Amino acid sequence: MRRYLFILVLIPLFAFGQETASGLDDPLDFELEELGVNDGAELRVLRGNFYYSYLIGDYYRTLYYLERWQTLAGMEDTPELEAEVMRAAVYLALGLETEAEQTFYKVFQQGGSASGDAWYFLAQRLFGAGLYERAELSARNALSAEPKVSSQNDQETRYLLSSSISQQDRIEEAEAALDGMRDKSIWTGYARYNLVLAMTRQNYKSQVLERVVDESIYYLPKTDEGTALRDRTLLISGIAAMERDKHKLANQYFREITLESVFSAPALLHYGWNLLAQWKYEDAIQPWRILQHTYDEYHPAVIESLLAVPHTLELVDAVNQSVLAYERIEDTLSVMVDELKAVNQTEGIKSWLGEWRANNAVQDWGWQRQALTDLQDSEITRFTQGLLDDDLFVRELETLHDLDRIYTDLLKFKRDLALWADILVQRRERLEALGGDALLDSLEERQMDVLRATLAVQDRLLDEEETVFSYASRADKVRVERLRNVVPAVTHLQKVGTPTRNLNPYKERWRRMRGLQLWAIYEAQPQRQWDTQRDHMIMRAETDKLFAQLENTRTSLIWADSSWRGFPERVNAAQTNVDTALEQVEALQQRQETVLTEITQNYLTELDERLTLYLAQSRLALARLYDDSLQNEMSIDMEETGE
């Protein structure tokens, strides 16, 4: 399966590569130097993009951003230690434990530094994978790194450190690690719980163990999570006390467990056995009665308590009640065995698993998987409640879910590739339909015509500087022309005029009108010159901009034309790889479904044998009680008859 996970990692790298066929811009595909940021700011942007994808569980994109981060930061030859730490964490999140371990060794060989949060994430993944020694080292690095682990992750990091040490059964060191934690933190409660488990495994001194249990219970927060952890701690502490024959202490622990938690049923069962071990037969029956009336009859704890009640009644010589109890148990077990045989069928189990897969289709990878063991209500689920405590079944169930996620992601990639292929076809057809080269040639000819007209205007403006009436308006030019036309008339009058005709008033009026006209033109000239030159500059700038746009459009057309050349072949090759991976993953899904079906069938078969044994024991007990009763009656009759 690891091989197919690597295929999934490579496909997004292809899909988000630089030579893309879509118009979407990659958030990292830009030159940060153009934005005026320094090297530190650039690394923060890249690191933030990477961490965000990691925290939302998008691990494919996380590895892609990690590669971009390293490439843009120039870390191909000398990778930054933090990047390698987080790569190991991502591999663990994807279930690639071998690859994560190899990366983990590289981290310690390279030296350098990484942030505390990076080591925290790795410690979290290593602890979840059961690699406690490496989780301990990562947690220690997180607490000693610079920059230090963030405040919101500090207590969980210390919990990981203490719990990793507890899992290695180093009690004193685990207690020392607990000293740095806040007493009322829920993480401290989890760390103390793991310490209690370690002490129990090591058969630690009773007084020390009791002290740790009391501290854990006392400081737990008054929340639902705190109450559940309190009940869990009391349950395992009570069982440990039973095994050490400290029955009074076990009674105390069992009585303090609430009746509304998931630990109530096993607590009632063990409480009854603990009372029975103290020869408190009548008292032992009470928790079993509560258990049987409160919980489903198919609950594993209820099933175990079925024969315990009539057996205890026998011990107190309550023969009639014992017989009635055995008869009820016989009827109950007969129905359960018949129902169990009916549900223990291959097709029914596969349908049950199929419904579970459909309900968990929305669950994601890694820490976002929260409800994989919450099986749907059905007849099979009623019988398989105890199967959820089987680590092998849970691991195989998680593997099937991961395969389903891989298959779903591959289908998504297949759809994306199909869309890419359609985009390539549409782009090529559109470019061909546009006739881009011919259209650009035509637009460039029109642009050149506009440019020539603009240059002609520029020449006219230069000529305007040489004229007397420069920048005159059209109306001004008409009036000036009229004044010019008056001159020949006055000249003619002078030639044909009589001595008595005085032309001086006409000449004076003409001079006065000419002066006023020239004054008006010269007065308006500066503003008209500025307006004209401004409009000409704007027109020239727009012409240059259009020219640049045409050049850029031609360049874009060339790049657009070249971008899809060879790309359809790459898309087809990727589609072939995805189809092959889909077939292989589908085969793995069927194989995994078969494994889970066999595990479930074996469990149901063993449960069938167990219930059949209980049924046989109840019938033998009834037969024995009937025989004892018959023998007693015969003895009485013989005594009465004197035989």
C-alpha positions as CSV (number, residue, x, y, z in Angstrom):
1,M,0.0,0.0,0.0
2,R,3.0,2.3,0.6
3,R,3.8,2.1,-3.1
4,Y,0.4,3.5,-4.0
5,L,0.7,6.3,-1.4
6,F,3.8,7.4,-3.2
7,I,1.8,7.4,-6.5
8,L,-0.7,9.7,-4.9
9,V,2.0,12.0,-3.7
10,L,3.5,12.2,-7.2
11,I,0.3,12.9,-9.0
12,P,-0.4,16.2,-7.2
13,L,3.2,17.2,-8.0
14,F,2.4,16.7,-11.6
15,A,-1.0,18.4,-11.4
16,F,0.4,21.5,-9.7
17,G,3.5,21.8,-11.8
18,Q,4.7,24.9,-13.5
19,E,3.6,23.9,-16.9
20,T,-0.1,23.8,-16.1
21,A,-2.9,23.8,-18.6
22,S,-5.4,25.7,-16.4
23,G,-5.4,29.4,-15.7
24,L,-5.1,29.0,-12.0
25,D,-2.1,30.5,-10.3
26,D,-0.3,28.5,-7.8
27,P,0.0,30.3,-4.5
28,L,3.7,29.7,-4.3
29,D,4.5,30.3,-8.0
30,F,5.8,33.9,-7.8
31,E,9.1,35.7,-7.2
32,L,8.9,36.9,-3.6
33,E,11.9,39.2,-4.3
34,E,9.6,41.3,-6.5
35,L,7.4,42.0,-3.5
36,G,10.3,43.5,-1.6
37,V,10.4,40.9,1.2
38,N,13.6,39.7,2.8
39,D,14.8,36.1,3.1
40,G,13.3,35.7,6.6
41,A,9.9,36.8,5.4
42,E,10.1,34.6,2.4
43,L,10.8,31.5,4.5
44,R,7.9,32.5,6.8
45,V,5.5,32.6,3.9
46,L,6.7,29.2,2.6
47,R,6.7,27.6,6.0
48,G,3.2,29.0,6.8
49,N,1.8,27.5,3.5
50,F,3.3,24.2,4.4
51,Y,2.1,24.1,8.0
52,Y,-1.5,25.1,7.0
53,S,-1.8,22.2,4.6
54,Y,-0.4,19.9,7.2
55,L,-2.8,21.0,9.9
56,I,-5.9,20.6,7.7
57,G,-4.8,17.1,6.8
58,D,-4.1,17.7,3.1
59,Y,-1.0,15.6,3.2
60,Y,-0.5,15.3,-0.6
61,R,-0.4,19.0,-0.9
62,T,1.8,19.2,2.2
63,L,4.5,17.2,0.5
64,Y,4.2,19.3,-2.6
65,Y,4.5,22.5,-0.6
66,L,7.5,21.0,1.3
67,E,9.3,20.5,-2.0
68,R,8.5,24.0,-3.1
69,W,9.7,25.3,0.2
70,Q,13.0,23.5,-0.1
71,T,13.4,24.5,-3.8
72,L,12.7,28.2,-3.4
73,A,14.8,28.3,-0.2
74,G,17.7,26.6,-2.0
75,M,17.7,23.6,0.3
76,E,18.0,20.8,-2.3
77,D,21.5,19.9,-1.4
78,T,21.5,21.0,2.3
79,P,17.9,20.6,3.4
80,E,16.7,22.5,6.5
81,L,16.3,20.2,9.5
82,E,12.8,21.5,10.2
83,A,11.6,20.5,6.8
84,E,13.0,17.0,7.3
85,V,11.4,16.7,10.7
86,M,8.0,17.6,9.2
87,R,8.5,15.3,6.3
88,A,8.9,12.4,8.8
89,A,5.7,13.6,10.5
90,V,3.8,13.6,7.2
91,Y,5.0,10.1,6.3
92,L,3.8,8.9,9.7
93,A,0.4,10.5,9.1
94,L,0.1,8.7,5.8
95,G,1.1,5.4,7.4
96,L,4.5,5.3,5.7
97,E,6.4,4.2,8.8
98,T,9.4,2.8,7.1
99,E,10.0,6.0,5.1
100,A,9.4,8.1,8.2
101,E,12.0,6.0,10.1
102,Q,14.6,6.6,7.4
103,T,13.9,10.3,7.4
104,F,14.1,10.3,11.2
105,Y,17.6,8.8,11.1
106,K,18.6,11.5,8.5
107,V,17.4,14.2,10.9
108,F,19.9,13.0,13.6
109,Q,22.7,12.6,11.2
110,Q,22.4,16.1,9.7
111,G,22.4,18.1,12.9
112,G,21.2,21.7,12.7
113,S,18.1,23.1,14.4
114,A,14.3,22.9,14.1
115,S,11.5,24.7,15.9
116,G,9.9,23.1,18.9
117,D,6.6,22.8,17.2
118,A,8.2,20.8,14.4
119,W,9.6,18.3,16.9
120,Y,6.2,18.3,18.7
121,F,4.4,17.2,15.5
122,L,6.9,14.5,14.9
123,A,6.7,13.3,18.6
124,Q,2.9,13.2,18.2
125,R,3.1,11.0,15.1
126,L,5.8,8.7,16.5
127,F,3.9,8.1,19.7
128,G,0.7,7.3,17.8
129,A,2.7,4.8,15.7
130,G,4.0,3.1,18.9
131,L,7.7,4.2,18.3
132,Y,8.1,5.3,21.9
133,E,11.9,5.7,22.0
134,R,11.9,8.0,19.0
135,A,8.9,9.8,20.4
136,E,10.8,10.4,23.6
137,L,13.8,11.9,21.7
138,S,11.5,14.1,19.6
139,A,9.6,15.4,22.7
140,R,12.9,16.2,24.4
141,N,14.1,18.1,21.3
142,A,10.8,20.0,21.2
143,L,11.2,21.2,24.8
144,S,14.9,22.2,24.3
145,A,14.6,23.6,20.7
146,E,14.9,27.3,19.7
147,P,12.3,28.7,19.1
148,K,10.6,26.7,21.8
149,V,7.4,24.8,21.4
150,S,4.4,27.1,21.5
151,S,2.4,27.5,24.7
152,Q,-0.7,25.7,23.4
153,N,1.4,22.6,22.6
154,D,3.7,22.7,25.7
155,Q,1.6,20.5,28.0
156,E,0.8,17.9,25.3
157,T,4.6,17.7,24.5
158,R,5.3,17.0,28.2
159,Y,2.6,14.4,28.2
160,L,4.2,12.7,25.1
161,L,7.6,12.7,26.9
162,S,6.2,11.3,30.1
163,S,4.0,8.7,28.4
164,S,6.8,7.6,26.0
165,I,9.0,6.9,29.1
166,S,6.1,5.1,30.8
167,Q,5.6,2.9,27.8
168,Q,9.2,1.9,28.2
169,D,8.5,1.0,31.9
170,R,11.0,3.6,33.3
171,I,8.9,4.6,36.2
172,E,11.2,7.0,38.0
173,E,12.1,9.0,34.9
174,A,8.4,9.2,33.9
175,E,7.6,10.6,37.4
176,A,10.4,13.2,37.0
177,A,8.9,14.2,33.6
178,L,5.5,14.6,35.3
179,D,6.9,17.2,37.7
180,G,7.0,19.8,34.9
181,M,3.3,19.5,34.1
182,R,0.4,21.5,35.5
183,D,-1.6,19.3,37.9
184,K,-5.1,20.3,36.6
185,S,-4.3,19.8,32.9
186,I,-6.1,17.0,31.2
187,W,-2.7,16.0,29.6
188,T,-1.3,15.5,33.1
189,G,-4.2,13.2,33.8
190,Y,-3.4,11.1,30.7
191,A,0.3,11.0,31.6
192,R,-0.6,9.8,35.1
193,Y,-2.9,7.1,33.6
194,N,-0.1,5.8,31.5
195,L,2.2,5.9,34.5
196,V,-0.4,3.8,36.4
197,L,-0.4,1.3,33.6
198,A,3.4,1.1,33.7
199,M,3.4,0.6,37.4
200,T,0.8,-2.1,37.1
201,R,2.8,-4.0,34.5
202,Q,5.9,-3.7,36.8
203,N,3.9,-4.9,39.8
204,Y,5.0,-1.7,41.6
205,K,4.7,-1.1,45.3
206,S,1.0,-0.8,46.3
207,Q,1.4,2.4,48.3
208,V,3.2,4.3,45.5
209,L,0.7,3.1,43.0
210,E,-2.3,4.1,45.2
211,R,-0.7,7.6,45.6
212,V,-0.4,8.1,41.9
213,V,-4.0,6.9,41.4
214,D,-5.3,9.3,44.1
215,E,-3.4,12.2,42.5
216,S,-4.7,11.4,39.1
217,I,-8.3,11.3,40.2
218,Y,-8.1,14.3,42.4
219,Y,-6.7,16.7,39.9
220,L,-8.7,15.7,36.9
221,P,-10.9,18.5,35.5
222,K,-14.7,18.4,36.0
223,T,-15.5,17.9,32.4
224,D,-16.9,15.0,30.3
225,E,-13.4,14.1,29.2
226,G,-12.1,14.3,32.7
227,T,-14.9,12.1,34.0
228,A,-14.3,9.5,31.4
229,L,-10.6,9.4,32.2
230,R,-11.4,9.2,35.9
231,D,-13.6,6.1,35.3
232,R,-11.0,4.5,33.1
233,T,-8.3,5.0,35.7
234,L,-10.5,3.6,38.5
235,L,-11.3,0.6,36.4
236,I,-7.8,-0.5,35.6
237,S,-6.8,0.4,39.2
238,G,-9.6,-1.8,40.6
239,I,-8.6,-4.7,38.3
240,A,-5.0,-4.3,39.4
241,A,-6.0,-4.3,43.1
242,M,-8.1,-7.5,42.5
243,E,-5.0,-9.2,41.1
244,R,-3.0,-8.3,44.2
245,D,-5.8,-9.6,46.4
246,K,-6.5,-6.1,47.8
247,H,-10.3,-6.6,47.5
248,K,-11.4,-3.8,49.8
249,L,-9.4,-1.3,47.8
250,A,-10.8,-2.8,44.6
251,N,-14.4,-2.4,46.0
252,Q,-13.7,1.3,46.6
253,Y,-12.4,1.9,43.1
254,F,-15.3,0.1,41.5
255,R,-17.9,1.9,43.5
256,E,-16.6,5.3,42.5
257,I,-17.1,4.6,38.8
258,T,-20.2,6.4,37.4
259,L,-23.0,4.4,35.8
260,E,-23.1,6.5,32.6
261,S,-19.7,5.9,31.0
262,V,-18.4,3.2,28.7
263,F,-16.4,1.8,31.6
264,S,-19.5,1.1,33.7
265,A,-20.2,-2.4,32.3
266,P,-16.8,-3.9,32.8
267,A,-16.7,-2.2,36.2
268,L,-19.9,-3.9,37.3
269,L,-18.7,-7.2,36.0
270,H,-15.4,-7.1,37.9
271,Y,-17.1,-5.7,40.9
272,G,-19.2,-8.8,41.1
273,W,-16.3,-11.1,40.7
274,N,-14.4,-9.2,43.4
275,L,-17.3,-9.5,45.8
276,L,-17.5,-13.2,45.0
277,A,-13.8,-13.6,45.8
278,Q,-14.6,-12.2,49.2
279,W,-17.4,-14.8,49.7
280,K,-20.0,-12.1,49.6
281,Y,-22.3,-14.1,47.4
282,E,-25.5,-12.2,47.8
283,D,-23.8,-8.9,47.3
284,A,-22.0,-10.2,44.2
285,I,-25.3,-10.8,42.5
286,Q,-26.4,-7.2,42.7
287,P,-23.9,-5.6,40.2
288,W,-24.5,-8.4,37.8
289,R,-28.2,-7.8,38.0
290,I,-27.7,-4.1,37.4
291,L,-25.4,-5.0,34.5
292,Q,-28.0,-7.3,32.9
293,H,-30.9,-4.9,33.3
294,T,-28.9,-1.8,32.1
295,Y,-27.0,-3.1,29.1
296,D,-27.8,-5.0,25.9
297,E,-27.8,-8.7,26.4
298,Y,-25.2,-9.1,23.6
299,H,-22.7,-6.9,25.5
300,P,-19.5,-9.0,26.2
301,A,-19.7,-8.2,30.0
302,V,-23.4,-9.2,30.1
303,I,-22.7,-12.5,28.3
304,E,-19.9,-13.3,30.8
305,S,-22.2,-12.5,33.8
306,L,-25.0,-14.8,32.6
307,L,-23.8,-18.0,34.2
308,A,-22.3,-16.1,37.1
309,V,-25.7,-15.3,38.7
310,P,-27.2,-18.8,38.9
311,H,-23.8,-20.2,39.9
312,T,-23.7,-17.8,42.8
313,L,-27.3,-18.7,43.7
314,E,-26.2,-22.3,44.0
315,L,-23.5,-21.3,46.4
316,V,-26.0,-19.8,48.7
317,D,-28.3,-22.8,48.4
318,A,-31.0,-20.9,46.6
319,V,-31.7,-23.9,44.4
320,N,-35.2,-22.9,43.2
321,Q,-34.0,-19.4,42.2
322,S,-30.9,-21.0,40.6
323,V,-33.1,-23.4,38.5
324,L,-35.3,-20.5,37.3
325,A,-32.2,-18.5,36.4
326,Y,-30.7,-21.4,34.5
327,E,-33.9,-21.9,32.6
328,R,-34.1,-18.2,31.6
329,I,-30.4,-18.3,30.6
330,E,-31.1,-21.4,28.5
331,D,-33.9,-19.7,26.6
332,T,-31.8,-16.6,26.1
333,L,-28.7,-18.4,25.0
334,S,-30.8,-20.6,22.6
335,V,-32.2,-17.5,20.9
336,M,-28.7,-15.9,20.8
337,V,-27.1,-18.9,19.2
338,D,-29.8,-19.2,16.5
339,E,-29.4,-15.5,15.7
340,L,-25.7,-15.7,15.7
341,K,-25.7,-18.6,13.2
342,A,-28.0,-16.5,11.0
343,V,-25.8,-13.4,10.9
344,N,-22.5,-15.4,10.6
345,Q,-22.7,-15.4,6.8
346,T,-20.2,-14.0,4.3
347,E,-22.5,-11.9,2.3
348,G,-24.1,-10.4,5.4
349,I,-20.8,-9.5,6.9
350,K,-19.6,-7.9,3.6
351,S,-22.8,-5.9,3.5
352,W,-22.2,-4.8,7.1
353,L,-18.6,-3.7,6.2
354,G,-20.0,-1.9,3.1
355,E,-22.4,0.1,5.2
356,W,-19.5,1.0,7.6
357,R,-17.4,2.1,4.6
358,A,-20.2,4.3,3.3
359,N,-20.7,5.9,6.8
360,N,-16.9,6.6,7.1
361,A,-16.4,7.8,3.5
362,V,-16.2,11.4,4.7
363,Q,-13.5,10.7,7.3
364,D,-10.0,12.0,6.3
365,W,-6.5,10.9,7.0
366,G,-4.5,10.9,10.2
367,W,-5.7,12.8,13.3
368,Q,-9.0,13.8,11.5
369,R,-10.1,10.1,11.7
370,Q,-12.3,10.1,14.8
371,A,-15.1,7.6,14.4
372,L,-13.7,4.6,12.5
373,T,-14.7,2.2,15.3
374,D,-18.2,3.6,15.7
375,L,-20.0,0.8,13.9
376,Q,-23.6,1.2,12.8
377,D,-26.5,-0.3,14.6
378,S,-27.3,-3.8,13.2
379,E,-27.6,-7.4,14.3
380,I,-24.0,-8.1,13.5
381,T,-22.8,-5.0,15.5
382,R,-24.7,-6.4,18.5
383,F,-22.6,-9.5,18.4
384,T,-19.3,-7.9,17.5
385,Q,-19.1,-5.3,20.3
386,G,-16.1,-7.1,21.8
387,L,-14.4,-7.2,18.4
388,L,-13.6,-3.4,18.8
389,D,-11.2,-4.2,21.6
390,D,-9.2,-6.4,19.2
391,D,-6.1,-4.4,18.0
392,L,-5.7,-6.5,14.9
393,F,-9.3,-5.9,13.8
394,V,-9.0,-2.2,14.5
395,R,-5.7,-1.9,12.5
396,E,-7.2,-3.9,9.6
397,L,-10.3,-1.7,9.7
398,E,-8.1,1.4,9.5
399,T,-6.2,-0.1,6.6
400,L,-9.4,-0.6,4.7
401,H,-10.4,3.0,5.4
402,D,-7.0,4.2,4.1
403,L,-7.4,2.1,1.0
404,D,-10.9,3.6,0.5
405,R,-9.4,7.1,0.9
406,I,-6.7,6.2,-1.6
407,Y,-9.3,5.0,-4.1
408,T,-11.4,8.1,-3.6
409,D,-8.4,10.3,-4.1
410,L,-7.4,8.4,-7.3
411,L,-10.9,8.9,-8.6
412,K,-10.6,12.6,-7.9
413,F,-7.3,12.7,-9.7
414,K,-8.8,10.8,-12.6
415,R,-11.6,13.4,-12.9
416,D,-9.2,16.2,-12.7
417,L,-7.0,14.8,-15.4
418,A,-10.1,14.3,-17.6
419,L,-10.9,18.0,-17.1
420,W,-7.3,18.9,-17.9
421,A,-7.6,16.9,-21.1
422,D,-10.8,18.7,-22.0
423,I,-9.2,22.1,-21.3
424,L,-6.3,21.2,-23.6
425,V,-8.7,20.4,-26.4
426,Q,-10.8,23.5,-25.8
427,R,-7.7,25.7,-25.7
428,R,-6.2,24.3,-28.8
429,E,-9.6,24.5,-30.7
430,R,-10.1,28.1,-29.5
431,L,-6.6,29.2,-30.5
432,E,-7.1,27.6,-33.9
433,A,-10.6,29.2,-34.3
434,L,-9.3,32.6,-33.3
435,G,-6.6,32.7,-36.0
436,G,-4.4,34.5,-33.5
437,D,-1.5,35.3,-35.8
438,A,-3.7,36.8,-38.6
439,L,-5.8,38.7,-36.1
440,L,-2.7,40.1,-34.4
441,D,-1.2,41.1,-37.8
442,S,-4.4,43.0,-38.7
443,L,-4.4,44.7,-35.3
444,E,-0.8,45.7,-35.6
445,E,-1.5,47.2,-39.0
446,R,-4.3,49.3,-37.5
447,Q,-2.0,50.3,-34.6
448,M,0.7,51.4,-37.1
449,D,-1.9,53.5,-38.9
450,V,-2.8,55.2,-35.6
451,L,0.9,55.7,-34.8
452,R,1.5,57.3,-38.2
453,A,-1.5,59.6,-37.6
454,T,-0.1,60.5,-34.2
455,L,3.3,61.3,-35.7
456,A,1.6,63.5,-38.3
457,V,-0.1,65.4,-35.6
458,Q,3.2,65.8,-33.9
459,D,4.7,67.3,-37.1
460,R,1.8,69.7,-37.4
461,L,2.4,70.8,-33.8
462,L,6.0,71.5,-34.7
463,D,4.9,73.5,-37.7
464,E,2.5,75.4,-35.5
465,E,5.4,76.8,-33.5
466,E,6.6,78.7,-36.7
467,T,3.3,80.4,-37.6
468,V,2.3,83.9,-36.5
469,F,-1.1,82.9,-35.3
470,S,0.0,79.7,-33.5
471,Y,-2.6,77.5,-31.8
472,A,-5.4,79.7,-33.2
473,S,-8.8,78.2,-33.1
474,R,-10.9,77.7,-36.2
475,A,-13.0,80.7,-35.5
476,D,-9.9,82.8,-35.0
477,K,-8.6,81.7,-38.3
478,V,-11.9,82.6,-40.0
479,R,-11.8,86.1,-38.5
480,V,-8.1,86.6,-39.5
481,E,-8.9,85.5,-43.0
482,R,-11.7,88.1,-43.2
483,L,-9.4,90.8,-42.1
484,R,-7.0,89.8,-44.8
485,N,-9.7,90.0,-47.4
486,V,-10.4,93.6,-46.4
487,V,-6.9,94.7,-47.4
488,P,-7.4,94.3,-51.2
489,A,-10.7,96.3,-50.9
490,V,-9.0,99.2,-49.1
491,T,-6.2,99.1,-51.6
492,H,-8.7,99.3,-54.5
493,L,-10.4,102.2,-52.9
494,Q,-7.1,104.0,-52.7
495,K,-6.6,103.6,-56.4
496,V,-10.0,104.7,-57.5
497,G,-10.7,107.1,-54.7
498,T,-11.4,110.8,-55.1
499,P,-9.4,113.5,-53.3
500,T,-12.4,114.3,-51.1
501,R,-12.7,110.6,-50.0
502,N,-10.9,110.0,-46.6
503,L,-9.9,106.3,-46.1
504,N,-8.1,106.9,-42.8
505,P,-11.1,105.9,-40.6
506,Y,-11.4,102.6,-42.4
507,K,-7.7,101.9,-42.1
508,E,-7.8,102.9,-38.4
509,R,-10.8,100.6,-37.8
510,W,-9.0,97.7,-39.6
511,R,-5.9,98.2,-37.5
512,R,-7.9,98.3,-34.3
513,M,-9.8,95.1,-35.2
514,R,-6.5,93.4,-36.2
515,G,-4.9,94.4,-32.9
516,L,-7.8,93.0,-30.9
517,Q,-7.8,89.8,-32.9
518,L,-4.1,89.3,-32.4
519,W,-4.4,90.1,-28.7
520,A,-7.1,87.5,-28.2
521,I,-5.1,84.9,-30.0
522,Y,-1.9,85.6,-28.2
523,E,-3.7,85.7,-24.8
524,A,-5.2,82.3,-25.3
525,Q,-2.1,80.7,-26.8
526,P,-0.4,79.4,-23.6
527,Q,-3.4,77.5,-22.4
528,R,-4.2,76.2,-25.9
529,Q,-0.6,75.1,-26.3
530,W,-0.6,73.2,-23.0
531,D,-4.0,71.5,-23.7
532,T,-2.9,70.5,-27.2
533,Q,0.5,69.1,-26.1
534,R,-1.1,67.3,-23.1
535,D,-3.7,65.6,-25.4
536,H,-0.9,64.7,-27.8
537,M,1.1,63.1,-25.0
538,I,-1.8,61.1,-23.8
539,M,-2.6,60.0,-27.3
540,R,1.1,59.0,-27.8
541,A,1.2,57.1,-24.4
542,E,-2.0,55.2,-25.3
543,T,-0.5,54.3,-28.6
544,D,2.6,53.0,-27.0
545,K,0.5,51.0,-24.5
546,L,-1.5,49.4,-27.3
547,F,1.7,48.5,-29.0
548,A,3.0,46.9,-25.8
549,Q,-0.2,45.0,-25.3
550,L,-0.1,43.7,-28.8
551,E,3.5,42.5,-28.3
552,N,2.5,40.9,-25.0
553,T,-0.5,39.2,-26.6
554,R,1.7,37.8,-29.4
555,T,4.2,36.5,-26.7
556,S,1.3,35.0,-24.7
557,L,-0.1,33.4,-27.9
558,I,3.3,31.8,-28.5
559,W,3.6,30.6,-25.0
560,A,0.0,29.4,-24.9
561,D,0.5,27.5,-28.2
562,S,3.7,25.9,-26.9
563,S,2.3,25.1,-23.4
564,W,0.0,22.4,-24.6
565,R,2.4,20.9,-27.1
566,G,3.5,17.6,-25.6
567,F,1.2,18.1,-22.6
568,P,-1.6,15.9,-23.9
569,E,0.8,13.0,-24.0
570,R,1.8,13.7,-20.3
571,V,-1.9,13.8,-19.3
572,N,-2.6,10.5,-21.1
573,A,0.4,8.9,-19.4
574,A,-0.8,10.2,-16.0
575,Q,-4.3,8.8,-16.8
576,T,-2.9,5.4,-17.6
577,N,-0.9,5.4,-14.3
578,V,-4.0,6.4,-12.4
579,D,-6.1,3.7,-14.1
580,T,-3.4,1.1,-13.2
581,A,-3.3,2.3,-9.6
582,L,-7.1,2.2,-9.4
583,E,-7.1,-1.5,-10.5
584,Q,-4.3,-2.4,-8.0
585,V,-6.0,-0.5,-5.1
586,E,-9.3,-2.1,-5.9
587,A,-7.7,-5.5,-5.7
588,L,-6.2,-4.5,-2.4
589,Q,-9.6,-3.4,-1.2
590,Q,-11.1,-6.7,-2.0
591,R,-8.3,-8.5,-0.3
592,Q,-8.6,-6.3,2.8
593,E,-12.4,-6.8,2.8
594,T,-11.8,-10.6,2.7
595,V,-9.4,-10.3,5.6
596,L,-11.9,-8.4,7.7
597,T,-14.7,-10.8,6.8
598,E,-12.5,-13.7,7.9
599,I,-11.6,-12.0,11.2
600,T,-15.3,-11.2,11.9
601,Q,-16.4,-14.8,11.0
602,N,-13.7,-16.2,13.2
603,Y,-14.8,-14.0,16.1
604,L,-18.5,-14.9,15.5
605,T,-17.6,-18.6,15.3
606,E,-15.6,-18.4,18.6
607,L,-18.5,-16.5,20.1
608,D,-20.9,-19.2,18.8
609,E,-18.7,-21.9,20.4
610,R,-18.6,-19.9,23.6
611,L,-22.3,-19.3,23.8
612,T,-22.9,-23.0,22.9
613,L,-20.6,-23.9,25.7
614,Y,-22.5,-21.6,28.1
615,L,-25.7,-23.2,26.8
616,A,-24.4,-26.7,27.4
617,Q,-23.2,-25.7,30.9
618,S,-26.6,-24.2,31.8
619,R,-28.3,-27.4,30.6
620,L,-25.8,-29.6,32.5
621,A,-26.4,-27.4,35.6
622,L,-30.2,-27.9,35.2
623,A,-29.7,-31.6,34.7
624,R,-27.5,-31.8,37.8
625,L,-30.0,-29.7,39.8
626,Y,-32.9,-31.8,38.6
627,D,-30.9,-35.0,39.4
628,D,-30.0,-33.7,42.8
629,S,-33.6,-32.9,43.5
630,L,-34.7,-36.3,42.2
631,Q,-32.2,-38.1,44.4
632,N,-33.3,-36.1,47.4
633,E,-36.9,-37.0,46.8
634,M,-36.0,-40.7,46.3
635,S,-34.0,-40.6,49.5
636,I,-36.9,-39.1,51.4
637,D,-39.4,-41.7,49.9
638,M,-37.0,-44.5,50.8
639,E,-36.7,-43.2,54.4
640,E,-40.5,-42.9,54.7
641,T,-41.1,-46.5,53.4
642,G,-38.2,-47.9,55.5
643,E,-36.4,-49.4,52.5
